[in-house]
Amino acid sequence: MDRFEKTNQEFEAAVAECRQLFAQKLHDYRASWRILRPQSLTDQLLIKARRVRQLEETGCSLVGEGIRPEFIGLVNYGIVGLIQLERGFSDSVDISNDEALQLYDHYATQALELMKRKNHDYDEAWRSMRVSSYTDLILTKLERVKEMEDLQQRGQHTKVSEGIDANYMDIINYAVFGLIKLAPSTNLVQRDEAQ
């Protein structure tokens, strides 16, 4: 198996982990996120990314949750953001759980395929990066999204930006990189190499 194949398997496993939690939450809450306007989703992503940065800086969590669950949240809310960009928001839950999972799978597949293409073109550069850099890049993307949303509210358009959807895709990808780097098996490998 070549290194790109191994990486593709890691990408797929990380996305499958995120999907499993998404499906469980759908069971409990249905697609309650359908009421979120795009700006609210951006703020939710911002909260999660800032929490990751806080945990990275202080190493202290008073609620007992670590960084990996926040990266899962970033992936899932990023996919929800893509769904909301396509469909708009609703005043109530207007899709079934099955339809929500189909939409999730559609955008997760798009993100996964983009990740694979970029990984090939960038020759796995993400592996040399620190997890904290993914966090900073996610926060930067969110600041850009906020600016684009503010421009739209003022009736203006961006001049050179890729668009909000491209930024959501990048956020998903950086969060998946973080999940892979922080996977328990990865941590064991790193510890073995350090000894």
MDTraj code that builds the backbone (N, CA, C; nanometers):
import mdtraj as md
import numpy as np

residues = "MET ASP ARG PHE GLU LYS THR ASN GLN GLU PHE GLU ALA ALA VAL ALA GLU CYS ARG GLN LEU PHE ALA GLN LYS LEU HIS ASP TYR ARG ALA SER TRP ARG ILE LEU ARG PRO GLN SER LEU THR ASP GLN LEU LEU ILE LYS ALA ARG ARG VAL ARG GLN LEU GLU GLU THR GLY CYS SER LEU VAL GLY GLU GLY ILE ARG PRO GLU PHE ILE GLY LEU VAL ASN TYR GLY ILE VAL GLY LEU ILE GLN LEU GLU ARG GLY PHE SER ASP SER VAL ASP ILE SER ASN ASP GLU ALA LEU GLN LEU TYR ASP HIS TYR ALA THR GLN ALA LEU GLU LEU MET LYS ARG LYS ASN HIS ASP TYR ASP GLU ALA TRP ARG SER MET ARG VAL SER SER TYR THR ASP LEU ILE LEU THR LYS LEU GLU ARG VAL LYS GLU MET GLU ASP LEU GLN GLN ARG GLY GLN HIS THR LYS VAL SER GLU GLY ILE ASP ALA ASN TYR MET ASP ILE ILE ASN TYR ALA VAL PHE GLY LEU ILE LYS LEU ALA PRO SER THR ASN LEU VAL GLN ARG ASP GLU ALA GLN".split()
xyz = np.array([
    [0.0852, -0.1184, 0.0000],
    [0.0000, 0.0000, 0.0000],
    [0.0894, 0.1243, 0.0000],
    [0.0635, 0.2163, -0.0939],
    [0.1448, 0.3380, -0.0959],
    [0.0938, 0.4374, 0.0080],
    [0.1717, 0.5424, 0.0305],
    [0.1385, 0.6376, 0.1380],
    [0.0081, 0.7107, 0.1114],
    [-0.0244, 0.7384, -0.0162],
    [-0.1496, 0.8076, -0.0461],
    [-0.2697, 0.7180, -0.0166],
    [-0.2549, 0.5892, -0.0438],
    [-0.3629, 0.4946, -0.0120],
    [-0.3867, 0.4894, 0.1388],
    [-0.2771, 0.4829, 0.2139],
    [-0.2875, 0.4803, 0.3607],
    [-0.3555, 0.6075, 0.4110],
    [-0.3154, 0.7215, 0.3552],
    [-0.3749, 0.8491, 0.3953],
    [-0.5231, 0.8517, 0.3601],
    [-0.5587, 0.8035, 0.2416],
    [-0.6998, 0.8006, 0.2022],
    [-0.7823, 0.7174, 0.2996],
    [-0.7250, 0.6059, 0.3465],
    [-0.7948, 0.5240, 0.4459],
    [-0.8125, 0.6010, 0.5771],
    [-0.7100, 0.6764, 0.6156],
    [-0.7201, 0.7574, 0.7373],
    [-0.8266, 0.8657, 0.7209],
    [-0.8299, 0.9313, 0.6051],
    [-0.9333, 1.0319, 0.5773],
    [-1.0719, 0.9698, 0.5919],
    [-1.0900, 0.8552, 0.5271],
    [-1.2214, 0.7902, 0.5274],
    [-1.2624, 0.7473, 0.6682],
    [-1.1677, 0.6967, 0.7461],
    [-1.1979, 0.6545, 0.8842],
    [-1.2373, 0.7748, 0.9698],
    [-1.1677, 0.8876, 0.9531],
    [-1.1999, 1.0074, 1.0320],
    [-1.3390, 1.0587, 0.9969],
    [-1.3715, 1.0620, 0.8680],
    [-1.5035, 1.1091, 0.8262],
    [-1.6118, 1.0122, 0.8735],
    [-1.5835, 0.8822, 0.8705],
    [-1.6808, 0.7830, 0.9198],
    [-1.7078, 0.8025, 1.0686],
    [-1.6041, 0.8353, 1.1449],
    [-1.6218, 0.8629, 1.2881],
    [-1.7137, 0.9834, 1.3086],
    [-1.6934, 1.0874, 1.2290],
    [-1.7780, 1.2074, 1.2385],
    [-1.9221, 1.1753, 1.1996],
    [-1.9388, 1.0971, 1.0948],
    [-2.0730, 1.0614, 1.0475],
    [-2.1488, 0.9817, 1.1537],
    [-2.0789, 0.8918, 1.2220],
    [-2.1442, 0.8116, 1.3248],
    [-2.2046, 0.9004, 1.4337],
    [-2.1285, 0.9999, 1.4791],
    [-2.1813, 1.0911, 1.5810],
    [-2.2951, 1.1747, 1.5243],
    [-2.2810, 1.2200, 1.3999],
    [-2.3865, 1.2976, 1.3349],
    [-2.5168, 1.2169, 1.3324],
    [-2.5083, 1.0896, 1.2951],
    [-2.6269, 1.0033, 1.2886],
    [-2.6891, 0.9846, 1.4266],
    [-2.6057, 0.9680, 1.5281],
    [-2.6572, 0.9521, 1.6644],
    [-2.7297, 1.0784, 1.7103],
    [-2.6729, 1.1938, 1.6781],
    [-2.7376, 1.3198, 1.7158],
    [-2.8664, 1.3414, 1.6378],
    [-2.8686, 1.2981, 1.5121],
    [-2.9937, 1.3050, 1.4357],
    [-3.1033, 1.2244, 1.5047],
    [-3.0669, 1.1077, 1.5542],
    [-3.1641, 1.0249, 1.6259],
    [-3.2209, 1.0992, 1.7457],
    [-3.1324, 1.1671, 1.8198],
    [-3.1746, 1.2353, 1.9424],
    [-3.2465, 1.3671, 1.9177],
    [-3.2000, 1.4443, 1.8175],
    [-3.2503, 1.5815, 1.7989],
    [-3.3171, 1.6076, 1.6651],
    [-3.3162, 1.5069, 1.5769],
    [-3.3572, 1.5275, 1.4372],
    [-3.2679, 1.6361, 1.3752],
    [-3.3071, 1.6894, 1.2642],
    [-3.2242, 1.7898, 1.1955],
    [-3.2574, 1.9298, 1.2485],
    [-3.2473, 1.9452, 1.3803],
    [-3.2824, 2.0730, 1.4438],
    [-3.1952, 2.1874, 1.3926],
    [-3.0778, 2.1560, 1.3399],
    [-2.9878, 2.2575, 1.2842],
    [-3.0451, 2.3266, 1.1603],
    [-3.1533, 2.2751, 1.1048],
    [-3.2133, 2.3369, 0.9860],
    [-3.2588, 2.4808, 1.0137],
    [-3.2822, 2.5156, 1.1401],
    [-3.3269, 2.6524, 1.1709],
    [-3.2118, 2.7522, 1.1766],
    [-3.0870, 2.7025, 1.1754],
    [-2.9722, 2.7922, 1.1876],
    [-2.9480, 2.8713, 1.0586],
    [-2.9401, 3.0023, 1.0746],
    [-2.9008, 3.0863, 0.9618],
    [-2.7501, 3.0735, 0.9421],
    [-2.6998, 3.1066, 0.8240],
    [-2.5560, 3.0891, 0.7976],
    [-2.4666, 3.1578, 0.9014],
    [-2.5028, 3.2775, 0.9423],
    [-2.4202, 3.3496, 1.0400],
    [-2.4137, 3.2752, 1.1733],
    [-2.5228, 3.2118, 1.2116],
    [-2.5246, 3.1357, 1.3367],
    [-2.4348, 3.0133, 1.3277],
    [-2.4328, 2.9501, 1.2119],
    [-2.3436, 2.8356, 1.1915],
    [-2.1974, 2.8790, 1.1981],
    [-2.1683, 2.9926, 1.1359],
    [-2.0317, 3.0445, 1.1416],
    [-1.9919, 3.0708, 1.2859],
    [-2.0826, 3.1287, 1.3638],
    [-2.0528, 3.1547, 1.5050],
    [-2.0340, 3.0249, 1.5832],
    [-2.1126, 2.9225, 1.5521],
    [-2.0971, 2.7930, 1.6196],
    [-1.9603, 2.7319, 1.5872],
    [-1.9203, 2.7409, 1.4609],
    [-1.7872, 2.6935, 1.4225],
    [-1.6786, 2.7726, 1.4956],
    [-1.7004, 2.9033, 1.5072],
    [-1.6040, 2.9897, 1.5752],
    [-1.5892, 2.9504, 1.7220],
    [-1.7003, 2.9223, 1.7879],
    [-1.6961, 2.8792, 1.9285],
    [-1.6121, 2.7524, 1.9422],
    [-1.6350, 2.6567, 1.8548],
    [-1.5619, 2.5297, 1.8620],
    [-1.4122, 2.5513, 1.8368],
    [-1.3795, 2.6311, 1.7347],
    [-1.2386, 2.6554, 1.7025],
    [-1.1689, 2.7321, 1.8152],
    [-1.2374, 2.8295, 1.8722],
    [-1.1766, 2.9039, 1.9839],
    [-1.1568, 2.8141, 2.1053],
    [-1.2489, 2.7211, 2.1255],
    [-1.2330, 2.6265, 2.2374],
    [-1.1103, 2.5385, 2.2156],
    [-1.0899, 2.4938, 2.0917],
    [-0.9709, 2.4144, 2.0616],
    [-0.8455, 2.4957, 2.0930],
    [-0.8446, 2.6208, 2.0487],
    [-0.7268, 2.7051, 2.0726],
    [-0.7040, 2.7260, 2.2227],
    [-0.8106, 2.7469, 2.2969],
    [-0.7996, 2.7634, 2.4421],
    [-0.7411, 2.6382, 2.5059],
    [-0.7891, 2.5219, 2.4634],
    [-0.7368, 2.3963, 2.5179],
    [-0.5898, 2.3774, 2.4805],
    [-0.5539, 2.4160, 2.3592],
    [-0.4139, 2.4061, 2.3173],
    [-0.3246, 2.4982, 2.4009],
    [-0.3750, 2.6153, 2.4320],
    [-0.2954, 2.7133, 2.5062],
    [-0.2850, 2.6802, 2.6549],
    [-0.3952, 2.6354, 2.7135],
    [-0.3960, 2.6155, 2.8588],
    [-0.3833, 2.4694, 2.9004],
    [-0.4255, 2.3784, 2.8151],
    [-0.4243, 2.2372, 2.8517],
    [-0.5263, 2.2031, 2.9586],
    [-0.6179, 2.2957, 2.9855],
    [-0.7129, 2.2788, 3.0950],
    [-0.8565, 2.2807, 3.0433],
    [-0.9324, 2.1759, 3.0782],
    [-1.0740, 2.1693, 3.0429],
    [-1.1550, 2.1474, 3.1703],
    [-1.2418, 2.2399, 3.2020],
    [-1.3239, 2.2263, 3.3231],
    [-1.4451, 2.1365, 3.3017],
    [-1.4771, 2.1058, 3.1739],
    [-1.5904, 2.0169, 3.1470],
    [-1.5450, 1.8773, 3.1059],
    [-1.4140, 1.8543, 3.1062],
    [-1.3620, 1.7201, 3.0839],
    [-1.3636, 1.6718, 2.9403],
    [-1.3804, 1.7604, 2.8436],
    [-1.3778, 1.7188, 2.7031],
    [-1.2518, 1.7728, 2.6385],
    [-1.1954, 1.6936, 2.5504],
    [-1.0704, 1.7305, 2.4871],
    [-1.0882, 1.7949, 2.3507],
    [-0.9791, 1.7976, 2.2765],
    [-0.9749, 1.8638, 2.1462],
    [-1.0419, 1.7802, 2.0373],
    [-1.0241, 1.6484, 2.0392],
    [-1.0799, 1.5639, 1.9324],
    [-1.2304, 1.5842, 1.9159],
    [-1.3107, 1.5852, 2.0234],
    [-1.4545, 1.6063, 2.0034],
    [-1.4868, 1.7404, 1.9364],
    [-1.4047, 1.8406, 1.9617],
    [-1.4280, 1.9705, 1.8980],
    [-1.3954, 1.9649, 1.7490],
    [-1.2914, 1.8894, 1.7118],
    [-1.2618, 1.8725, 1.5695],
    [-1.3751, 1.7966, 1.4999],
    [-1.4320, 1.6971, 1.5679],
    [-1.5481, 1.6270, 1.5118],
    [-1.6625, 1.7260, 1.4910],
    [-1.6855, 1.8117, 1.5901],
    [-1.7888, 1.9145, 1.5781],
    [-1.7619, 2.0089, 1.4619],
    [-1.6357, 2.0445, 1.4408],
    [-1.6009, 2.1330, 1.3292],
    [-1.6306, 2.0666, 1.1949],
    [-1.6005, 1.9378, 1.1838],
    [-1.6331, 1.8653, 1.0599],
    [-1.7834, 1.8652, 1.0387],
    [-1.8570, 1.8261, 1.1425],
    [-2.0019, 1.8114, 1.1265],
    [-2.0724, 1.9451, 1.1029],
    [-2.0346, 2.0477, 1.1766],
    [-2.0961, 2.1786, 1.1520],
    [-2.0520, 2.2366, 1.0183],
    [-1.9309, 2.2048, 0.9740],
    [-1.8884, 2.2478, 0.8411],
    [-1.9758, 2.1867, 0.7327],
    [-2.0077, 2.0585, 0.7480],
    [-2.0960, 1.9916, 0.6515],
    [-2.2367, 2.0486, 0.6608],
    [-2.2846, 2.0731, 0.7814],
    [-2.4158, 2.1374, 0.7980],
    [-2.4150, 2.2748, 0.7300],
    [-2.3052, 2.3471, 0.7429],
    [-2.2943, 2.4778, 0.6775],
    [-2.3100, 2.4662, 0.5274],
    [-2.2488, 2.3653, 0.4676],
    [-2.2615, 2.3444, 0.3231],
    [-2.4063, 2.3119, 0.2849],
    [-2.4712, 2.2310, 0.3685],
    [-2.6126, 2.1985, 0.3433],
    [-2.6975, 2.3252, 0.3490],
    [-2.6744, 2.4056, 0.4512],
    [-2.7540, 2.5278, 0.4688],
    [-2.7294, 2.6278, 0.3557],
    [-2.6059, 2.6339, 0.3058],
    [-2.5774, 2.7229, 0.1926],
    [-2.6578, 2.6811, 0.0704],
    [-2.6711, 2.5508, 0.0511],
    [-2.7473, 2.5009, -0.0644],
    [-2.8974, 2.5197, -0.0462],
    [-2.9467, 2.4830, 0.0696],
    [-3.0914, 2.4759, 0.0901],
    [-3.1522, 2.5988, 0.1573],
    [-3.0693, 2.6820, 0.2173],
    [-3.1231, 2.7906, 0.2976],
    [-3.1685, 2.7361, 0.4316],
    [-3.2042, 2.8267, 0.5229],
    [-3.2497, 2.7815, 0.6541],
    [-3.4017, 2.7697, 0.6536],
    [-3.4539, 2.7053, 0.7552],
    [-3.5972, 2.6805, 0.7660],
    [-3.6450, 2.7265, 0.9030],
    [-3.7741, 2.7481, 0.9161],
    [-3.8293, 2.7849, 1.0466],
    [-3.8614, 2.6636, 1.1324],
    [-3.8468, 2.5453, 1.0739],
    [-3.8728, 2.4219, 1.1476],
    [-3.7922, 2.3091, 1.0835],
    [-3.7937, 2.1936, 1.1466],
    [-3.7255, 2.0771, 1.0897],
    [-3.8079, 2.0313, 0.9698],
    [-3.7510, 2.0452, 0.8513],
    [-3.8278, 2.0196, 0.7283],
    [-3.7725, 1.9047, 0.6460],
    [-3.6793, 1.8271, 0.7035],
    [-3.6263, 1.7099, 0.6338],
    [-3.6218, 1.5924, 0.7305],
    [-3.6316, 1.4734, 0.6735],
    [-3.6241, 1.3522, 0.7555],
    [-3.4784, 1.3231, 0.7922],
    [-3.4617, 1.2344, 0.8869],
    [-3.3262, 1.1939, 0.9246],
    [-3.2541, 1.1281, 0.8072],
    [-3.3283, 1.0478, 0.7301],
    [-3.2675, 0.9835, 0.6137],
    [-3.2205, 1.0865, 0.5118],
    [-3.3020, 1.1871, 0.4863],
    [-3.2636, 1.2915, 0.3922],
    [-3.1427, 1.3696, 0.4450],
    [-3.1412, 1.3956, 0.5748],
    [-3.0279, 1.4666, 0.6345],
    [-2.8990, 1.3862, 0.6173],
    [-2.9067, 1.2552, 0.6373],
    [-2.7884, 1.1711, 0.6197],
    [-2.7442, 1.1655, 0.4734],
    [-2.8398, 1.1651, 0.3816],
    [-2.8035, 1.1678, 0.2393],
    [-2.7305, 1.2970, 0.2045],
    [-2.7805, 1.4094, 0.2565],
    [-2.7133, 1.5379, 0.2336],
    [-2.5751, 1.5379, 0.2978],
    [-2.5667, 1.4858, 0.4189],
    [-2.4375, 1.4758, 0.4879],
    [-2.3398, 1.3967, 0.4018],
    [-2.3837, 1.2797, 0.3540],
    [-2.2960, 1.1940, 0.2746],
    [-2.2512, 1.2628, 0.1458],
    [-2.3416, 1.3370, 0.0835],
    [-2.3089, 1.4095, -0.0396],
    [-2.1939, 1.5076, -0.0150],
    [-2.2060, 1.5898, 0.0884],
    [-2.1034, 1.6906, 0.1152],
    [-1.9779, 1.6310, 0.1773],
    [-1.9934, 1.5259, 0.2568],
    [-1.8755, 1.4588, 0.3119],
    [-1.7934, 1.3979, 0.1986],
    [-1.8602, 1.3414, 0.0999],
    [-1.7909, 1.2845, -0.0154],
    [-1.7189, 1.3931, -0.0938],
    [-1.7856, 1.5073, -0.1137],
    [-1.7205, 1.6182, -0.1837],
    [-1.5950, 1.6643, -0.1089],
    [-1.6070, 1.6786, 0.0225],
    [-1.4928, 1.7225, 0.1034],
    [-1.3806, 1.6191, 0.0984],
    [-1.4170, 1.4928, 0.1059],
    [-1.3195, 1.3847, 0.1032],
    [-1.2451, 1.3816, -0.0301],
    [-1.3182, 1.3959, -0.1393],
    [-1.2545, 1.3948, -0.2716],
    [-1.1614, 1.5150, -0.2882],
    [-1.2039, 1.6316, -0.2407],
    [-1.1177, 1.7499, -0.2461],
    [-0.9911, 1.7272, -0.1630],
    [-1.0085, 1.6685, -0.0454],
    [-0.8964, 1.6411, 0.0429],
    [-0.7956, 1.5490, -0.0257],
    [-0.8456, 1.4464, -0.0921],
    [-0.7571, 1.3521, -0.1609],
    [-0.6804, 1.4215, -0.2735],
    [-0.7482, 1.5042, -0.3513],
    [-0.6812, 1.5750, -0.4611],
    [-0.5749, 1.6712, -0.4081],
    [-0.6119, 1.7476, -0.3056],
    [-0.5154, 1.8425, -0.2494],
    [-0.3992, 1.7702, -0.1838],
    [-0.4269, 1.6590, -0.1183],
    [-0.3201, 1.5822, -0.0548],
    [-0.2185, 1.5369, -0.1595],
    [-0.2671, 1.4941, -0.2723],
    [-0.1774, 1.4531, -0.3800],
    [-0.0945, 1.5721, -0.4281],
    [-0.1622, 1.6842, -0.4557],
    [-0.0931, 1.8011, -0.5116],
    [0.0045, 1.8652, -0.4131],
    [-0.0287, 1.8607, -0.2838],
    [0.0584, 1.9214, -0.1822],
    [0.1536, 1.8200, -0.1189],
    [0.1517, 1.6970, -0.1692],
    [0.2450, 1.5925, -0.1261],
    [0.2455, 1.5725, 0.0263],
    [0.1251, 1.5651, 0.0816],
    [0.1070, 1.5366, 0.2243],
    [0.1745, 1.6378, 0.3165],
    [0.1782, 1.7630, 0.2740],
    [0.2413, 1.8678, 0.3556],
    [0.1762, 1.8795, 0.4930],
    [0.0477, 1.8485, 0.5040],
    [-0.0239, 1.8606, 0.6309],
    [0.0390, 1.7741, 0.7401],
    [0.1043, 1.6666, 0.7022],
    [0.1649, 1.5782, 0.8025],
    [0.2803, 1.6471, 0.8756],
    [0.3435, 1.7448, 0.8110],
    [0.4552, 1.8169, 0.8727],
    [0.4089, 1.9331, 0.9592],
    [0.2798, 1.9635, 0.9522],
    [0.2270, 2.0772, 1.0275],
    [0.1907, 2.0363, 1.1697],
    [0.1884, 2.1343, 1.2576],
    [0.1413, 2.1134, 1.3944],
    [-0.0114, 2.1236, 1.3979],
    [-0.0718, 2.0519, 1.4915],
    [-0.2176, 2.0577, 1.5071],
    [-0.2611, 2.2009, 1.5362],
    [-0.1825, 2.2739, 1.6125],
    [-0.2188, 2.4128, 1.6438],
    [-0.2258, 2.4990, 1.5171],
    [-0.1502, 2.4629, 1.4151],
    [-0.1586, 2.5373, 1.2888],
    [-0.2929, 2.5129, 1.2207],
    [-0.3437, 2.3907, 1.2294],
    [-0.4777, 2.3644, 1.1735],
    [-0.5794, 2.4543, 1.2431],
    [-0.5674, 2.4642, 1.3747],
    [-0.6596, 2.5476, 1.4519],
    [-0.6525, 2.6924, 1.4059],
    [-0.5315, 2.7442, 1.3916],
    [-0.5154, 2.8831, 1.3485],
    [-0.5697, 2.9049, 1.2076],
    [-0.5481, 2.8081, 1.1193],
    [-0.6004, 2.8207, 0.9831],
    [-0.7534, 2.8163, 0.9818],
    [-0.8112, 2.7317, 1.0665],
    [-0.9573, 2.7268, 1.0784],
    [-1.0100, 2.8616, 1.1266],
    [-0.9465, 2.9168, 1.2298],
    [-0.9894, 3.0472, 1.2813],
    [-0.9761, 3.1561, 1.1740],
    [-0.8704, 3.1504, 1.0947],
    [-0.8523, 3.2471, 0.9856],
    [-0.9637, 3.2331, 0.8831],
    [-0.9953, 3.1091, 0.8454],
    [-1.1046, 3.0853, 0.7498],
    [-1.2367, 3.1396, 0.8049],
    [-1.2596, 3.1224, 0.9338],
    [-1.3842, 3.1710, 0.9938],
    [-1.3910, 3.3235, 0.9940],
    [-1.2792, 3.3883, 1.0177],
    [-1.2772, 3.5352, 1.0088],
    [-1.3110, 3.5798, 0.8669],
    [-1.2593, 3.5075, 0.7684],
    [-1.2901, 3.5394, 0.6287],
    [-1.4389, 3.5199, 0.5997],
    [-1.4944, 3.4099, 0.6490],
    [-1.6366, 3.3830, 0.6271],
    [-1.7215, 3.4938, 0.6905],
    [-1.6849, 3.5338, 0.8125],
    [-1.7596, 3.6417, 0.8784],
    [-1.7562, 3.7692, 0.7946],
    [-1.6399, 3.8019, 0.7400],
    [-1.6291, 3.9211, 0.6550],
    [-1.7174, 3.9089, 0.5310],
    [-1.7174, 3.7914, 0.4690],
    [-1.8008, 3.7703, 0.3504],
    [-1.9494, 3.7815, 0.3845],
    [-1.9875, 3.7238, 0.4974],
    [-2.1279, 3.7333, 0.5400],
    [-2.1663, 3.8785, 0.5673],
    [-2.0762, 3.9540, 0.6304],
    [-2.1039, 4.0954, 0.6583],
    [-2.1163, 4.1746, 0.5283],
    [-2.0311, 4.1439, 0.4306],
    [-2.0421, 4.2105, 0.3000],
    [-2.1773, 4.1809, 0.2360],
    [-2.2191, 4.0543, 0.2409],
    [-2.3487, 4.0160, 0.1834],
    [-2.4636, 4.0904, 0.2502],
    [-2.4554, 4.1051, 0.3824],
    [-2.5619, 4.1763, 0.4545],
    [-2.5695, 4.3220, 0.4128],
    [-2.4561, 4.3784, 0.3722],
    [-2.4546, 4.5173, 0.3258],
    [-2.4838, 4.5276, 0.1765],
    [-2.5159, 4.4124, 0.1144],
    [-2.5473, 4.4133, -0.0283],
    [-2.4252, 4.4222, -0.1180],
    [-2.3084, 4.3921, -0.0636],
    [-2.1848, 4.3964, -0.1414],
    [-2.1372, 4.2545, -0.1714],
    [-2.0417, 4.2451, -0.2633],
    [-1.9877, 4.1149, -0.3018],
    [-1.8367, 4.1138, -0.2848],
    [-1.7830, 3.9952, -0.2691],
    [-1.6376, 3.9817, -0.2615],
    [-1.5777, 4.0030, -0.4002],
    [-1.4499, 4.0376, -0.4038],
    [-1.3825, 4.0635, -0.5311],
    [-1.3003, 3.9442, -0.5788],
    [-1.2328, 3.8759, -0.4870],
    [-1.1447, 3.7671, -0.5292],
    [-1.1627, 3.6384, -0.4475],
    [-1.2514, 3.6373, -0.3525],
    [-1.2668, 3.5227, -0.2634],
    [-1.3215, 3.4001, -0.3366],
    [-1.2806, 3.2832, -0.2863],
    [-1.3333, 3.1570, -0.3383],
    [-1.4802, 3.1374, -0.3007],
    [-1.5237, 3.2008, -0.1948],
    [-1.6606, 3.1852, -0.1489],
    [-1.6684, 3.1152, -0.0144],
    [-1.7834, 3.1277, 0.0473],
    [-1.8042, 3.0697, 0.1805],
    [-1.7934, 2.9183, 0.1757],
    [-1.8501, 2.8568, 0.0724],
    [-1.8474, 2.7111, 0.0633],
    [-1.7043, 2.6573, 0.0587],
    [-1.6158, 2.7236, -0.0143],
    [-1.4757, 2.6793, -0.0220],
    [-1.4078, 2.6899, 0.1149],
    [-1.4423, 2.7931, 0.1901],
    [-1.3862, 2.8075, 0.3243],
    [-1.4387, 2.6990, 0.4180],
    [-1.5668, 2.6652, 0.4075],
    [-1.6218, 2.5549, 0.4871],
    [-1.5505, 2.4241, 0.4528],
    [-1.5257, 2.4019, 0.3242],
    [-1.4539, 2.2801, 0.2824],
    [-1.3155, 2.2750, 0.3457],
    [-1.2457, 2.3883, 0.3441],
    [-1.1118, 2.3924, 0.4042],
    [-1.1181, 2.3673, 0.5545],
    [-1.2182, 2.4222, 0.6209],
    [-1.2350, 2.4002, 0.7650],
    [-1.2548, 2.2513, 0.7926],
    [-1.3395, 2.1874, 0.7141],
    [-1.3622, 2.0430, 0.7290],
    [-1.2300, 1.9683, 0.7130],
    [-1.1562, 2.0027, 0.6089],
    [-1.0306, 1.9325, 0.5820],
    [-0.9285, 1.9512, 0.6934],
    [-0.9104, 2.0743, 0.7417],
    [-0.8159, 2.0966, 0.8504],
    [-0.8582, 2.0209, 0.9759],
    [-0.9877, 2.0167, 1.0030],
    [-1.0360, 1.9444, 1.1209],
    [-1.0107, 1.7943, 1.1068],
    [-1.0268, 1.7408, 0.9863],
    [-0.9966, 1.5992, 0.9638],
    [-0.8480, 1.5726, 0.9854],
    [-0.7630, 1.6628, 0.9393],
    [-0.6193, 1.6468, 0.9650],
    [-0.5938, 1.6380, 1.1160],
    [-0.6602, 1.7266, 1.1909],
    [-0.6450, 1.7248, 1.3358],
    [-0.6911, 1.5940, 1.3964],
    [-0.8028, 1.5416, 1.3482],
    [-0.8529, 1.4137, 1.3990],
    [-0.7537, 1.3013, 1.3743],
    [-0.6952, 1.3013, 1.2549],
    [-0.5984, 1.1968, 1.2225],
    [-0.4752, 1.2086, 1.3123],
    [-0.4245, 1.3300, 1.3260],
    [-0.3040, 1.3497, 1.4072],
    [-0.3286, 1.3177, 1.5543],
    [-0.4513, 1.3389, 1.6018],
    [-0.4824, 1.3165, 1.7430],
    [-0.5466, 1.1802, 1.7692],
    [-0.5528, 1.0959, 1.6673],
    [-0.6120, 0.9629, 1.6854],
    [-0.5293, 0.8846, 1.7865],
    [-0.5949, 0.8067, 1.8714],
    [-0.5208, 0.7307, 1.9738],
    [-0.4078, 0.6466, 1.9154],
    [-0.4293, 0.5818, 1.8023],
    [-0.3236, 0.4977, 1.7443],
    [-0.2064, 0.5835, 1.6975],
    [-0.2364, 0.7037, 1.6457],
    [-0.1303, 0.7947, 1.6028],
    [-0.0472, 0.8378, 1.7229],
    [-0.1141, 0.8683, 1.8332],
    [-0.0421, 0.9110, 1.9530],
    [0.0497, 0.8007, 2.0036],
    [0.0057, 0.6754, 1.9944],
    [0.0895, 0.5635, 2.0373],
    [0.2130, 0.5531, 1.9494],
    [0.1951, 0.5708, 1.8188],
    [0.3087, 0.5647, 1.7274],
    [0.4083, 0.6749, 1.7615],
    [0.3593, 0.7958, 1.7862],
    [0.4474, 0.9070, 1.8178],
    [0.5230, 0.8807, 1.9481],
    [0.4553, 0.8234, 2.0482],
    [0.5207, 0.7961, 2.1749],
    [0.6294, 0.6901, 2.1577],
    [0.5992, 0.5862, 2.0779],
    [0.6978, 0.4808, 2.0537],
    [0.8220, 0.5372, 1.9842],
    [0.8003, 0.6266, 1.8875],
    [0.9123, 0.6839, 1.8161],
    [0.9960, 0.7732, 1.9072],
    [0.9317, 0.8388, 2.0037],
    [1.0026, 0.9311, 2.0929],
    [1.0895, 0.8559, 2.1941],
    [1.0537, 0.7320, 2.2238],
    [1.1263, 0.6557, 2.3266],
    [1.2545, 0.5948, 2.2733],
])
top = md.Topology()
chain = top.add_chain()
for i, resn in enumerate(residues, 1):
    res = top.add_residue(resn, chain, resSeq=i)
    for name in ("N", "CA", "C"):
        top.add_atom(name, md.element.get_by_symbol(name[0]), res)
traj = md.Trajectory(xyz[None], top)
